[in-house]
Amino acid sequence: MYLIPPLTGWTSLRAMYNKWWGDLEAQMAMPQNRVARIFADEDGTDGCCVVNVRGGTTLGPGIDLSIGLDNLFRVYYHEHLCFSNLPNPGRNFYFTLSYSI
Protein backbone atom coordinates (compact mmCIF):
# COMPACT_ATOMS: atom_id res chain seq x y z
CA MET A 1 0.00 0.00 0.00
CA TYR A 2 1.13 3.54 -0.59
CA LEU A 3 0.38 7.02 0.77
CA ILE A 4 0.14 5.76 4.36
CA PRO A 5 1.09 8.45 6.92
CA PRO A 6 3.15 7.51 9.98
CA LEU A 7 1.74 7.04 13.44
CA THR A 8 1.15 10.48 14.97
CA GLY A 9 -0.05 11.70 18.34
CA TRP A 10 -0.80 14.83 20.34
CA THR A 11 -0.71 15.35 24.05
CA SER A 12 -1.20 18.44 26.18
CA LEU A 13 -1.16 19.57 29.76
CA ARG A 14 -3.33 22.49 30.90
CA ALA A 15 -3.08 24.47 34.12
CA MET A 16 -5.74 26.92 35.25
CA TYR A 17 -5.69 29.45 38.06
CA ASN A 18 -8.53 31.95 38.51
CA LYS A 19 -8.81 33.75 35.14
CA TRP A 20 -5.42 32.49 33.85
CA TRP A 21 -4.66 29.34 31.85
CA GLY A 22 -1.58 27.80 30.29
CA ASP A 23 -1.01 24.89 27.89
CA LEU A 24 2.04 22.78 27.11
CA GLU A 25 1.43 20.69 23.99
CA ALA A 26 3.52 18.11 22.12
CA GLN A 27 2.85 16.89 18.58
CA MET A 28 4.76 13.74 17.67
CA ALA A 29 5.21 11.70 14.50
CA MET A 30 7.07 8.44 13.97
CA PRO A 31 9.39 8.07 10.97
CA GLN A 32 7.87 6.68 7.78
CA ASN A 33 10.37 5.13 5.41
CA ARG A 34 8.24 2.31 4.00
CA VAL A 35 7.11 4.19 0.92
CA ALA A 36 6.00 3.22 -2.57
CA ARG A 37 8.21 5.13 -4.98
CA ILE A 38 6.89 3.09 -7.92
CA PHE A 39 3.24 4.15 -7.59
CA ALA A 40 3.68 7.65 -6.20
CA ASP A 41 6.46 10.18 -5.87
CA GLU A 42 6.47 9.57 -2.11
CA ASP A 43 9.46 10.37 0.09
CA GLY A 44 10.25 8.99 3.52
CA THR A 45 10.14 11.30 6.53
CA ASP A 46 11.99 11.44 9.83
CA GLY A 47 10.17 11.34 13.12
CA CYS A 48 9.75 14.57 15.07
CA CYS A 49 8.38 16.09 18.25
CA VAL A 50 7.14 19.69 18.17
CA VAL A 51 6.45 21.51 21.45
CA ASN A 52 3.98 24.42 21.69
CA VAL A 53 3.33 26.72 24.67
CA ARG A 54 0.19 28.86 25.10
CA GLY A 55 -1.36 30.97 27.80
CA GLY A 56 -4.06 33.51 28.34
CA THR A 57 -6.51 35.27 30.57
CA THR A 58 -9.93 36.89 30.61
CA LEU A 59 -9.58 40.67 30.88
CA GLY A 60 -13.25 41.45 31.25
CA PRO A 61 -16.70 40.38 30.09
CA GLY A 62 -16.18 38.93 26.63
CA ILE A 63 -12.55 40.13 26.35
CA ASP A 64 -9.86 37.44 26.15
CA LEU A 65 -6.10 37.76 25.74
CA SER A 66 -3.88 34.87 24.66
CA ILE A 67 -0.27 34.45 23.61
CA GLY A 68 1.55 31.44 22.27
CA LEU A 69 4.79 30.10 20.94
CA ASP A 70 4.56 27.26 18.42
CA ASN A 71 7.56 25.03 17.62
CA LEU A 72 9.40 26.16 20.76
CA PHE A 73 12.65 24.33 19.90
CA ARG A 74 12.59 25.25 16.18
CA VAL A 75 12.40 21.67 14.94
CA TYR A 76 13.03 21.34 11.19
CA TYR A 77 10.41 18.92 9.80
CA HIS A 78 7.85 18.42 7.08
CA GLU A 79 4.61 16.50 7.07
CA HIS A 80 4.57 13.11 5.43
CA LEU A 81 2.67 13.19 2.11
CA CYS A 82 3.59 16.84 1.58
CA PHE A 83 4.85 16.26 -1.95
CA SER A 84 6.60 19.60 -2.27
CA ASN A 85 8.81 18.66 0.72
CA LEU A 86 8.56 22.20 2.01
CA PRO A 87 9.38 22.41 5.71
CA ASN A 88 6.72 23.39 8.20
CA PRO A 89 7.03 26.80 9.86
CA GLY A 90 9.78 27.30 12.38
CA ARG A 91 9.22 29.09 15.67
CA ASN A 92 6.05 31.16 15.55
CA PHE A 93 4.90 33.70 18.16
CA TYR A 94 1.35 35.02 18.24
CA PHE A 95 -0.74 37.40 20.32
CA THR A 96 -4.55 37.43 20.24
CA LEU A 97 -7.02 39.88 21.71
CA SER A 98 -10.61 38.87 21.14
CA TYR A 99 -13.98 40.34 21.99
CA SER A 100 -17.19 38.28 22.03
CA ILE A 101 -20.56 39.92 21.66
C-alpha positions in Angstrom: 0.0 0.0 0.0 1.1 3.5 -0.6 0.4 7.0 0.8 0.1 5.8 4.4 1.1 8.4 6.9 3.2 7.5 10.0 1.7 7.0 13.4 1.2 10.5 15.0 0.0 11.7 18.3 -0.8 14.8 20.3 -0.7 15.4 24.1 -1.2 18.4 26.2 -1.2 19.6 29.8 -3.3 22.5 30.9 -3.1 24.5 34.1 -5.7 26.9 35.2 -5.7 29.4 38.1 -8.5 32.0 38.5 -8.8 33.8 35.1 -5.4 32.5 33.8 -4.7 29.3 31.8 -1.6 27.8 30.3 -1.0 24.9 27.9 2.0 22.8 27.1 1.4 20.7 24.0 3.5 18.1 22.1 2.9 16.9 18.6 4.8 13.7 17.7 5.2 11.7 14.5 7.1 8.4 14.0 9.4 8.1 11.0 7.9 6.7 7.8 10.4 5.1 5.4 8.2 2.3 4.0 7.1 4.2 0.9 6.0 3.2 -2.6 8.2 5.1 -5.0 6.9 3.1 -7.9 3.2 4.2 -7.6 3.7 7.6 -6.2 6.5 10.2 -5.9 6.5 9.6 -2.1 9.5 10.4 0.1 10.3 9.0 3.5 10.1 11.3 6.5 12.0 11.4 9.8 10.2 11.3 13.1 9.7 14.6 15.1 8.4 16.1 18.3 7.1 19.7 18.2 6.4 21.5 21.4 4.0 24.4 21.7 3.3 26.7 24.7 0.2 28.9 25.1 -1.4 31.0 27.8 -4.1 33.5 28.3 -6.5 35.3 30.6 -9.9 36.9 30.6 -9.6 40.7 30.9 -13.3 41.5 31.3 -16.7 40.4 30.1 -16.2 38.9 26.6 -12.6 40.1 26.4 -9.9 37.4 26.2 -6.1 37.8 25.7 -3.9 34.9 24.7 -0.3 34.5 23.6 1.6 31.4 22.3 4.8 30.1 20.9 4.6 27.3 18.4 7.6 25.0 17.6 9.4 26.2 20.8 12.7 24.3 19.9 12.6 25.2 16.2 12.4 21.7 14.9 13.0 21.3 11.2 10.4 18.9 9.8 7.8 18.4 7.1 4.6 16.5 7.1 4.6 13.1 5.4 2.7 13.2 2.1 3.6 16.8 1.6 4.8 16.3 -2.0 6.6 19.6 -2.3 8.8 18.7 0.7 8.6 22.2 2.0 9.4 22.4 5.7 6.7 23.4 8.2 7.0 26.8 9.9 9.8 27.3 12.4 9.2 29.1 15.7 6.0 31.2 15.5 4.9 33.7 18.2 1.3 35.0 18.2 -0.7 37.4 20.3 -4.5 37.4 20.2 -7.0 39.9 21.7 -10.6 38.9 21.1 -14.0 40.3 22.0 -17.2 38.3 22.0 -20.6 39.9 21.7 
